[in-house]
Amino acid sequence: MIVVKVGGAEGIDYEAVAEDAASLWREGVRLLLVHGGSALTNRVAEALGHPPRFLTHPGGQVSRLTDPKTLDIFLMVYAGLVNKRLVERLQRRGVNAVGLTGVDGRLLEGRRKTAVKYVEDGKVKIHRGDYTGTAERVNRALLDLLLEAGYLPVITPPAISYEGEAINTDGDQVAALLATTYRAEALVYLSNVPGLLAHYPDEASLVREIPVEKVESPEYLALAQGRMKRKVMGAVAAVQGGVKRVIFADARVENPIRRALAGEGTVVR
């Protein structure tokens, strides 16, 4: 099993991703595709007069503040346009893809956070009323049913809380959870950079490999700021959970999945 997380930032070549995924699928490689949609969500939110707000947490991670209206926009973009266009691209290439959110069939269950700590002006504050959470359980029976019937699942947040509420959850963490559930051969994170960069945004400073036991050392944590820090910590959890390797790679190139599996990008083992 290969789990591929396609980011939602500007510059992603979704056609190249779909072409590569379809080619691998036809060769018999089992795949789970997970995708984001952050850049488009931001644009839609601005257009609707409800601009995005982000919280920086005490550990340095960054997350989207998700009030009820933001959750509606999130559902429109992730579960709607981005998901169905990716499914369409795969269908056009002869792959019988099925788009799912974590809400469908309780595919991804987790706990809604009743309060979220964040840092503002150097002070730790608490925000309440957010619709965010962390996916903790996977309905593997549903995915196995689809995979065994020849369908390619295309998965996106939100997840569903144990109380039955849609919750915004991090797509990178979802991909790591799925990869761990299946003890995947590889977890591939595709984004608009070639991997983890020592001197962002200098792409010539690509870090080729990180031993998992050193990921949390100051040397490497200093390279992973903002949303990248969440990705790196997800990689650590996946490798510790039995995934053989995690690759951060470029989604702006031809054959992005194959190139990642061949070792291009940053590899965590």
C-alpha positions as CSV (number, residue, x, y, z in Angstrom):
1,M,0.0,0.0,0.0
2,I,1.2,3.5,-0.9
3,V,-0.5,6.5,0.7
4,V,-0.2,9.8,-1.2
5,K,-1.1,13.2,0.3
6,V,-1.5,15.9,-2.3
7,G,-1.2,19.4,-0.8
8,G,-3.5,22.2,-1.5
9,A,-1.0,25.1,-2.0
10,E,-0.6,27.1,-5.2
11,G,1.4,25.4,-8.0
12,I,0.3,21.8,-7.6
13,D,0.1,20.0,-10.9
14,Y,-3.0,17.9,-10.3
15,E,-3.0,16.6,-13.9
16,A,0.5,15.1,-13.3
17,V,-0.5,13.6,-10.0
18,A,-3.6,12.0,-11.5
19,E,-1.7,10.7,-14.5
20,D,1.0,9.1,-12.3
21,A,-1.6,7.7,-9.8
22,A,-3.6,6.2,-12.7
23,S,-0.5,4.6,-14.2
24,L,0.5,3.0,-10.9
25,W,-3.0,1.8,-10.3
26,R,-3.2,0.1,-13.7
27,E,0.0,-1.7,-12.8
28,G,-1.6,-3.1,-9.7
29,V,-0.1,-0.8,-7.1
30,R,-2.7,-0.3,-4.2
31,L,-3.1,3.4,-3.5
32,L,-4.9,5.7,-1.1
33,L,-5.0,9.4,-2.2
34,V,-5.5,12.1,0.3
35,H,-5.8,15.8,-0.7
36,G,-6.0,19.3,0.7
37,G,-7.3,22.5,-0.7
38,S,-6.0,25.3,1.5
39,A,-5.1,27.9,-1.2
40,L,-8.5,27.6,-2.9
41,T,-10.3,27.7,0.5
42,N,-8.5,31.0,1.3
43,R,-9.6,32.5,-2.1
44,V,-13.2,31.4,-1.7
45,A,-13.3,32.7,1.9
46,E,-12.0,36.1,0.8
47,A,-14.6,36.2,-2.0
48,L,-17.4,35.4,0.4
49,G,-16.3,38.2,2.8
50,H,-15.1,35.8,5.5
51,P,-11.3,35.9,5.2
52,P,-9.3,33.1,6.8
53,R,-7.7,33.4,10.2
54,F,-4.9,31.2,11.4
55,L,-3.7,30.4,14.9
56,T,-0.1,29.8,15.9
57,H,0.0,27.2,18.8
58,P,2.6,27.1,21.6
59,G,4.5,24.3,19.9
60,G,4.8,26.4,16.7
61,Q,2.2,24.6,14.6
62,V,-0.2,26.7,12.6
63,S,-3.9,25.8,12.1
64,R,-7.0,27.4,10.6
65,L,-9.5,28.9,12.9
66,T,-12.7,27.1,12.1
67,D,-16.0,28.7,13.0
68,P,-19.3,27.4,11.6
69,K,-19.1,29.6,8.4
70,T,-15.5,28.6,7.8
71,L,-16.5,25.0,8.2
72,D,-19.1,25.5,5.5
73,I,-16.5,27.0,3.2
74,F,-14.1,24.2,4.0
75,L,-16.8,21.6,3.0
76,M,-17.6,23.5,-0.2
77,V,-14.0,23.4,-1.4
78,Y,-12.5,20.2,0.0
79,A,-15.5,17.9,-0.3
80,G,-16.8,19.6,-3.4
81,L,-14.7,21.2,-6.0
82,V,-11.2,19.9,-5.2
83,N,-12.3,16.3,-4.4
84,K,-14.6,15.9,-7.4
85,R,-12.2,17.4,-9.9
86,L,-9.5,15.0,-8.7
87,V,-12.0,12.1,-9.0
88,E,-12.9,13.4,-12.5
89,R,-9.2,13.4,-13.6
90,L,-8.8,9.8,-12.5
91,Q,-12.0,8.7,-14.1
92,R,-10.9,10.3,-17.4
93,R,-7.8,8.0,-17.2
94,G,-9.8,4.9,-16.7
95,V,-9.6,4.6,-12.9
96,N,-12.8,4.1,-11.0
97,A,-12.1,6.6,-8.2
98,V,-14.5,7.3,-5.3
99,G,-14.4,10.6,-3.4
100,L,-14.9,10.5,0.3
101,T,-14.7,12.8,3.2
102,G,-14.0,11.6,6.7
103,V,-17.7,12.2,7.5
104,D,-18.9,9.6,4.9
105,G,-19.4,6.3,6.6
106,R,-17.6,7.7,9.6
107,L,-14.4,7.0,7.7
108,L,-12.3,9.3,10.0
109,E,-13.4,9.7,13.6
110,G,-11.9,11.9,16.2
111,R,-12.5,14.2,19.1
112,R,-13.5,17.8,18.7
113,K,-11.3,20.1,20.7
114,T,-13.4,22.1,23.1
115,A,-10.6,24.7,23.6
116,V,-7.5,25.5,21.5
117,K,-4.4,27.2,22.9
118,Y,-2.7,29.8,20.7
119,V,0.0,32.5,21.0
120,E,-0.8,36.1,20.3
121,D,1.5,39.0,21.1
122,G,3.7,36.7,23.1
123,K,0.9,35.5,25.3
124,V,-0.8,32.1,25.4
125,K,-4.5,32.4,25.0
126,I,-7.5,30.0,24.7
127,H,-10.0,30.0,21.8
128,R,-13.3,28.2,22.4
129,G,-16.0,27.2,19.9
130,D,-13.7,25.9,17.2
131,Y,-14.8,23.1,15.0
132,T,-11.4,21.4,14.8
133,G,-10.1,18.1,16.0
134,T,-7.7,15.2,15.4
135,A,-8.6,12.0,13.4
136,E,-8.1,9.0,15.8
137,R,-9.8,6.1,14.1
138,V,-10.2,4.8,10.5
139,N,-13.1,2.8,9.3
140,R,-10.8,0.4,7.5
141,A,-13.7,-2.0,6.7
142,L,-15.2,0.7,4.4
143,L,-11.8,1.3,2.6
144,D,-11.2,-2.5,2.3
145,L,-14.6,-2.9,0.8
146,L,-13.8,-0.3,-1.9
147,L,-10.3,-1.5,-2.5
148,E,-11.3,-5.1,-2.9
149,A,-14.1,-4.1,-5.4
150,G,-11.5,-2.2,-7.5
151,Y,-12.2,1.4,-6.5
152,L,-9.5,4.0,-5.7
153,P,-10.5,6.0,-2.6
154,V,-9.8,9.8,-2.8
155,I,-10.0,11.0,0.7
156,T,-10.3,14.5,2.2
157,P,-11.0,16.1,5.6
158,P,-13.2,16.9,7.4
159,A,-13.5,14.1,9.9
160,I,-16.5,13.4,12.1
161,S,-16.5,13.8,15.9
162,Y,-17.7,11.0,18.2
163,E,-20.8,13.2,18.7
164,G,-21.5,13.3,15.0
165,E,-20.2,16.8,14.1
166,A,-18.0,17.6,11.1
167,I,-14.6,18.8,12.3
168,N,-11.7,20.4,10.4
169,T,-8.8,18.1,10.8
170,D,-5.3,18.2,9.3
171,G,-4.9,16.4,6.0
172,D,-1.2,15.5,6.7
173,Q,-2.1,13.9,10.0
174,V,-5.0,12.0,8.2
175,A,-2.5,10.7,5.7
176,A,-0.1,9.5,8.4
177,L,-3.0,7.8,10.3
178,L,-4.1,6.0,7.1
179,A,-0.5,4.9,6.3
180,T,0.0,3.6,9.9
181,T,-3.4,1.8,9.8
182,Y,-2.2,-0.1,6.6
183,R,1.5,-0.2,7.7
184,A,2.1,1.2,4.2
185,E,5.2,0.6,2.2
186,A,5.5,4.4,1.8
187,L,3.7,7.7,2.7
188,V,4.3,10.4,0.1
189,Y,3.7,14.0,0.8
190,L,3.5,16.0,-2.4
191,S,3.6,19.8,-2.2
192,N,4.9,22.9,-4.1
193,V,8.5,22.5,-2.9
194,P,10.9,19.6,-3.7
195,G,11.1,18.6,0.0
196,L,12.4,19.9,3.3
197,L,14.7,22.9,2.6
198,A,17.6,23.8,4.8
199,H,17.3,27.5,3.7
200,Y,13.8,28.1,2.6
201,P,12.9,29.1,-0.2
202,D,16.2,28.1,-1.7
203,E,15.4,24.8,-3.5
204,A,19.1,24.0,-3.9
205,S,19.2,23.5,-0.1
206,L,17.1,20.3,-0.2
207,V,17.7,18.0,2.7
208,R,17.9,14.5,1.1
209,E,17.4,12.2,4.1
210,I,16.5,12.5,7.8
211,P,17.0,9.5,10.2
212,V,13.8,9.2,12.2
213,E,15.7,9.1,15.5
214,K,17.1,12.6,14.7
215,V,13.9,14.3,13.4
216,E,13.2,15.8,16.8
217,S,16.7,17.2,17.3
218,P,17.1,21.0,17.2
219,E,19.1,20.6,14.0
220,Y,16.1,19.3,12.0
221,L,13.2,20.9,14.0
222,A,14.7,24.3,13.1
223,L,14.0,23.5,9.4
224,A,10.4,22.7,9.9
225,Q,8.4,25.8,10.7
226,G,4.7,26.6,10.5
227,R,2.7,23.9,8.6
228,M,5.9,22.0,7.6
229,K,6.4,21.2,11.3
230,R,3.1,19.4,11.4
231,K,4.1,17.4,8.3
232,V,7.4,16.4,9.8
233,M,5.8,15.3,13.1
234,G,3.3,13.3,11.1
235,A,6.2,11.6,9.3
236,V,7.7,10.7,12.7
237,A,4.4,9.2,13.9
238,A,4.0,7.2,10.7
239,V,7.5,5.7,10.7
240,Q,7.3,4.9,14.4
241,G,3.9,3.3,13.6
242,G,5.3,0.9,11.1
243,V,5.4,2.8,7.8
244,K,8.7,1.9,6.1
245,R,9.5,5.4,4.8
246,V,8.0,8.9,4.3
247,I,8.9,11.1,1.4
248,F,8.4,14.8,1.0
249,A,8.4,15.5,-2.7
250,D,7.5,17.9,-5.5
251,A,4.0,18.0,-7.0
252,R,5.0,20.4,-9.8
253,V,6.8,17.8,-12.0
254,E,5.9,14.9,-14.2
255,N,5.6,11.5,-12.6
256,P,5.7,13.0,-9.1
257,I,4.7,9.8,-7.2
258,R,7.2,7.6,-9.0
259,R,10.0,10.1,-8.6
260,A,9.3,10.3,-4.9
261,L,9.3,6.5,-4.6
262,A,12.6,6.5,-6.5
263,G,14.1,8.7,-3.7
264,E,13.7,12.3,-5.0
265,G,12.8,14.7,-2.2
266,T,13.4,14.3,1.5
267,V,13.2,10.8,2.9
268,V,12.4,9.9,6.5
269,R,13.2,6.3,7.4
